[in-house]
Amino acid sequence: MGDVGRYFNLSEFTRSSSATRLGLDNTPPDSAIINIRELCSTVLDPLRVEMGPINITSGYRSPEVNASIGGSSTSQHVQGEAADIVLVIDHDARRVADAIALMDLPVDQVIWYQPETGGHVHVSHDPGGRERRQFLECYRAADGAKRYRSYSPGL
């Protein structure tokens, strides 16, 4: 059993090659740990039961780590409310996003990234219960830039 969820440890959320490389502290405050626990219990643990083992590729980011990677200044990662994930086996990102919608998990935002933009899924939860249930797809435009568009799961 993990320390922030049934299947997850805090170290999975704080591991950051950017923080290590740049010598930045990526220790979350207590408020972020509370949010990480809720993200696990309401979204990630149920998804793990349904789909199998999950790797967290990016979890909590301190403001300094977030800035160092060019993250949004309003990123939910900084609050411990978001994680980027891939399934250990058969991690088709669109399939994961569809499953999250079909399971009716309490998500604020789900972004599935096409393989050429990372092939992972960003999932967030608003601990205040103000879930937007926003589903987006990230793709590479003809000019090479990453773009986002609304996505209807399961269609």
C-alpha atoms as a printed R data frame, in Angstrom:
    type eleno elety resid chain resno       x      y       z
1   ATOM     1    CA   MET     A     1   0.000  0.000   0.000
2   ATOM     2    CA   GLY     A     2   1.332  3.444  -0.922
3   ATOM     3    CA   ASP     A     3   1.563  6.502   1.266
4   ATOM     4    CA   VAL     A     4  -0.603  8.873  -0.787
5   ATOM     5    CA   GLY     A     5  -2.949  6.371  -2.384
6   ATOM     6    CA   ARG     A     6  -3.684  2.699  -2.420
7   ATOM     7    CA   TYR     A     7  -1.158  2.187  -5.220
8   ATOM     8    CA   PHE     A     8   0.953  5.348  -5.179
9   ATOM     9    CA   ASN     A     9   3.848  6.773  -3.160
10  ATOM    10    CA   LEU     A    10   4.709 10.443  -2.768
11  ATOM    11    CA   SER     A    11   8.108  9.810  -4.362
12  ATOM    12    CA   GLU     A    12   6.326  9.019  -7.661
13  ATOM    13    CA   PHE     A    13   4.778 12.495  -7.609
14  ATOM    14    CA   THR     A    14   7.938 14.407  -6.688
15  ATOM    15    CA   ARG     A    15  10.464 12.639  -8.947
16  ATOM    16    CA   SER     A    16  11.773 15.203 -11.432
17  ATOM    17    CA   SER     A    17  14.837 14.959 -13.631
18  ATOM    18    CA   SER     A    18  14.640 18.734 -14.158
19  ATOM    19    CA   ALA     A    19  14.701 19.376 -10.404
20  ATOM    20    CA   THR     A    20  17.662 17.018  -9.993
21  ATOM    21    CA   ARG     A    21  19.577 18.489 -12.941
22  ATOM    22    CA   LEU     A    22  18.986 22.080 -11.809
23  ATOM    23    CA   GLY     A    23  19.349 21.435  -8.076
24  ATOM    24    CA   LEU     A    24  15.801 22.571  -7.319
25  ATOM    25    CA   ASP     A    25  13.771 21.509  -4.297
26  ATOM    26    CA   ASN     A    26  10.592 19.693  -5.329
27  ATOM    27    CA   THR     A    27   9.192 19.009  -1.868
28  ATOM    28    CA   PRO     A    28   5.445 19.649  -1.761
29  ATOM    29    CA   PRO     A    29   3.839 21.628   1.053
30  ATOM    30    CA   ASP     A    30   1.237 19.879   3.212
31  ATOM    31    CA   SER     A    31  -1.613 21.442   1.203
32  ATOM    32    CA   ALA     A    32  -0.293 19.845  -2.011
33  ATOM    33    CA   ILE     A    33   0.092 16.462  -0.291
34  ATOM    34    CA   ILE     A    34  -3.569 16.635   0.751
35  ATOM    35    CA   ASN     A    35  -4.505 17.347  -2.892
36  ATOM    36    CA   ILE     A    36  -2.295 14.502  -4.161
37  ATOM    37    CA   ARG     A    37  -4.031 12.104  -1.778
38  ATOM    38    CA   GLU     A    38  -7.429 13.197  -3.061
39  ATOM    39    CA   LEU     A    39  -6.293 12.892  -6.699
40  ATOM    40    CA   CYS     A    40  -5.173  9.339  -5.928
41  ATOM    41    CA   SER     A    41  -8.277  8.260  -4.034
42  ATOM    42    CA   THR     A    42 -10.813  9.734  -6.447
43  ATOM    43    CA   VAL     A    43  -9.123  9.309  -9.833
44  ATOM    44    CA   LEU     A    44  -5.818  7.415  -9.992
45  ATOM    45    CA   ASP     A    45  -6.558  4.498  -7.654
46  ATOM    46    CA   PRO     A    46  -9.893  3.670  -9.370
47  ATOM    47    CA   LEU     A    47  -8.236  4.022 -12.784
48  ATOM    48    CA   ARG     A    48  -5.440  1.671 -11.678
49  ATOM    49    CA   VAL     A    49  -8.003 -0.933 -10.563
50  ATOM    50    CA   GLU     A    50  -9.755 -0.714 -13.940
51  ATOM    51    CA   MET     A    51  -6.781 -0.438 -16.317
52  ATOM    52    CA   GLY     A    52  -3.709 -1.815 -14.547
53  ATOM    53    CA   PRO     A    53  -0.428 -0.308 -13.357
54  ATOM    54    CA   ILE     A    54   0.150  3.394 -14.024
55  ATOM    55    CA   ASN     A    55   3.421  5.303 -14.267
56  ATOM    56    CA   ILE     A    56   3.372  8.934 -13.199
57  ATOM    57    CA   THR     A    57   5.623 10.820 -15.607
58  ATOM    58    CA   SER     A    58   5.020 14.192 -13.942
59  ATOM    59    CA   GLY     A    59   3.190 14.841 -10.690
60  ATOM    60    CA   TYR     A    60   3.807 17.623  -8.203
61  ATOM    61    CA   ARG     A    61   5.968 20.512  -9.445
62  ATOM    62    CA   SER     A    62   7.274 23.215  -7.154
63  ATOM    63    CA   PRO     A    63   6.815 26.699  -8.645
64  ATOM    64    CA   GLU     A    64  10.551 26.746  -9.497
65  ATOM    65    CA   VAL     A    65  10.463 23.343 -11.201
66  ATOM    66    CA   ASN     A    66   7.300 24.286 -13.079
67  ATOM    67    CA   ALA     A    67   8.903 27.516 -14.337
68  ATOM    68    CA   SER     A    68  12.091 25.692 -15.331
69  ATOM    69    CA   ILE     A    69  10.188 23.416 -17.710
70  ATOM    70    CA   GLY     A    70   8.048 26.206 -19.142
71  ATOM    71    CA   GLY     A    71   4.869 25.068 -17.347
72  ATOM    72    CA   SER     A    72   1.813 27.284 -17.179
73  ATOM    73    CA   SER     A    73   1.784 29.716 -14.270
74  ATOM    74    CA   THR     A    74  -1.684 28.348 -13.401
75  ATOM    75    CA   SER     A    75  -0.662 24.676 -13.660
76  ATOM    76    CA   GLN     A    76  -2.571 22.383 -11.333
77  ATOM    77    CA   HIS     A    77   0.670 20.399 -10.931
78  ATOM    78    CA   VAL     A    78   1.904 23.167  -8.583
79  ATOM    79    CA   GLN     A    79  -1.081 22.582  -6.283
80  ATOM    80    CA   GLY     A    80  -0.737 18.779  -6.352
81  ATOM    81    CA   GLU     A    81  -3.999 18.521  -8.274
82  ATOM    82    CA   ALA     A    82  -2.625 16.980 -11.500
83  ATOM    83    CA   ALA     A    83  -0.515 14.153 -12.858
84  ATOM    84    CA   ASP     A    84   0.723 13.122 -16.272
85  ATOM    85    CA   ILE     A    85   0.379  9.373 -16.627
86  ATOM    86    CA   VAL     A    86   0.958  6.400 -18.900
87  ATOM    87    CA   LEU     A    87  -0.228  2.849 -18.428
88  ATOM    88    CA   VAL     A    88   2.582  0.368 -17.907
89  ATOM    89    CA   ILE     A    89   1.019 -1.980 -20.474
90  ATOM    90    CA   ASP     A    90  -0.714 -0.834 -23.677
91  ATOM    91    CA   HIS     A    91  -0.680  2.864 -22.835
92  ATOM    92    CA   ASP     A    92  -2.689  4.231 -25.749
93  ATOM    93    CA   ALA     A    93  -3.438  7.735 -24.453
94  ATOM    94    CA   ARG     A    94  -6.802  8.087 -26.164
95  ATOM    95    CA   ARG     A    95  -7.928  4.752 -24.687
96  ATOM    96    CA   VAL     A    96  -6.994  5.989 -21.207
97  ATOM    97    CA   ALA     A    97  -8.909  9.276 -21.713
98  ATOM    98    CA   ASP     A    98 -11.947  7.320 -22.947
99  ATOM    99    CA   ALA     A    99 -11.797  5.053 -19.886
100 ATOM   100    CA   ILE     A   100 -11.659  8.038 -17.528
101 ATOM   101    CA   ALA     A   101 -14.814  9.425 -19.151
102 ATOM   102    CA   LEU     A   102 -16.635  6.067 -19.191
103 ATOM   103    CA   MET     A   103 -15.802  5.505 -15.511
104 ATOM   104    CA   ASP     A   104 -17.265  8.952 -14.800
105 ATOM   105    CA   LEU     A   105 -14.305  9.838 -12.583
106 ATOM   106    CA   PRO     A   106 -14.429 13.284 -10.938
107 ATOM   107    CA   VAL     A   107 -11.930 15.018 -13.207
108 ATOM   108    CA   ASP     A   108 -11.393 18.677 -13.828
109 ATOM   109    CA   GLN     A   109  -9.315 18.277 -16.976
110 ATOM   110    CA   VAL     A   110  -8.136 15.382 -19.114
111 ATOM   111    CA   ILE     A   111  -5.736 15.968 -21.995
112 ATOM   112    CA   TRP     A   112  -4.618 13.068 -24.126
113 ATOM   113    CA   TYR     A   113  -1.433 13.674 -26.065
114 ATOM   114    CA   GLN     A   114  -0.973 12.094 -29.472
115 ATOM   115    CA   PRO     A   115   2.236 10.008 -29.747
116 ATOM   116    CA   GLU     A   116   4.138 12.813 -31.472
117 ATOM   117    CA   THR     A   117   3.325 15.173 -28.586
118 ATOM   118    CA   GLY     A   118   4.241 12.805 -25.759
119 ATOM   119    CA   GLY     A   119   1.698  9.970 -25.829
120 ATOM   120    CA   HIS     A   120   0.610 10.482 -22.225
121 ATOM   121    CA   VAL     A   121  -2.508 11.687 -20.411
122 ATOM   122    CA   HIS     A   122  -2.732 14.735 -18.176
123 ATOM   123    CA   VAL     A   123  -5.444 14.318 -15.562
124 ATOM   124    CA   SER     A   124  -6.466 16.771 -12.864
125 ATOM   125    CA   HIS     A   125  -8.974 16.917 -10.043
126 ATOM   126    CA   ASP     A   126 -10.307 20.005  -8.288
127 ATOM   127    CA   PRO     A   127 -10.497 19.232  -4.558
128 ATOM   128    CA   GLY     A   128 -13.107 21.967  -4.188
129 ATOM   129    CA   GLY     A   129 -15.507 19.949  -6.340
130 ATOM   130    CA   ARG     A   130 -15.592 22.476  -9.181
131 ATOM   131    CA   GLU     A   131 -14.909 19.898 -11.879
132 ATOM   132    CA   ARG     A   132 -15.062 21.308 -15.406
133 ATOM   133    CA   ARG     A   133 -14.923 17.814 -16.975
134 ATOM   134    CA   GLN     A   134 -12.902 19.343 -19.796
135 ATOM   135    CA   PHE     A   135 -11.539 16.794 -22.284
136 ATOM   136    CA   LEU     A   136  -8.879 17.957 -24.734
137 ATOM   137    CA   GLU     A   137  -6.586 16.413 -27.324
138 ATOM   138    CA   CYS     A   138  -3.043 17.693 -27.901
139 ATOM   139    CA   TYR     A   139  -1.748 17.306 -31.438
140 ATOM   140    CA   ARG     A   140   1.057 18.623 -33.622
141 ATOM   141    CA   ALA     A   141  -0.157 21.217 -36.154
142 ATOM   142    CA   ALA     A   142   1.203 21.538 -39.677
143 ATOM   143    CA   ASP     A   143   3.533 24.324 -38.493
144 ATOM   144    CA   GLY     A   144   5.007 21.941 -35.889
145 ATOM   145    CA   ALA     A   145   3.441 23.663 -32.874
146 ATOM   146    CA   LYS     A   146   1.462 21.831 -30.213
147 ATOM   147    CA   ARG     A   147  -2.230 22.645 -30.395
148 ATOM   148    CA   TYR     A   148  -5.223 21.689 -28.263
149 ATOM   149    CA   ARG     A   149  -8.800 20.994 -29.288
150 ATOM   150    CA   SER     A   150 -11.920 19.791 -27.520
151 ATOM   151    CA   TYR     A   151 -12.301 16.054 -27.518
152 ATOM   152    CA   SER     A   152 -15.439 13.969 -27.131
153 ATOM   153    CA   PRO     A   153 -14.452 10.759 -25.336
154 ATOM   154    CA   GLY     A   154 -15.544  7.491 -26.853
155 ATOM   155    CA   LEU     A   155 -16.365  8.973 -30.254
